[in-house]
Amino acid sequence: MAPFLPPKALLVGGLALALLVLGALGRSWLNAGQGEPSLFPAPPCDLQQGPCEARQGDLWIRLSIVASPISAQAPLPLKIETRGLEADQVAVDFQGVEMFMGLNRYTLQRHADGSYRGEGRLPACTSGSMRWRARVLLTRGEQTTGTWFEFEAAEDT
């Protein structure tokens, strides 16, 4: 004979299962048509000192953050230059390396010289200084590729 489960246990278990299913569906709906980007690592570089570059095969990506110093208090002028891929869309996604800092994706506009430019912003961090990852995402059709660069940003006081 099967053990008897009280109605509250069934309700809690059912709700937990429903939340798990909705979470998985929500993630797939948010990523529908995007797929996981195919990212390759960039060599170490200090974005505070100037542009950083990454290469994989024929693909070349250069990121410039035209701000000195890079901080969470000021807008960040972004410039991406590429060779080897004609992208339909270019975005920069800022992620905290040690701490989740929300979704911070900025789509850049193509300019006549072939570069992509726009403005981004880092969320304020109360720790004074934080390590960030700038993911450069190049999308063409259904495929997204790119690279990432890590850098330190200070909180202005």
Disulfide bonds with the S-S distance in Angstrom:
Cys45-Cys52 1.95
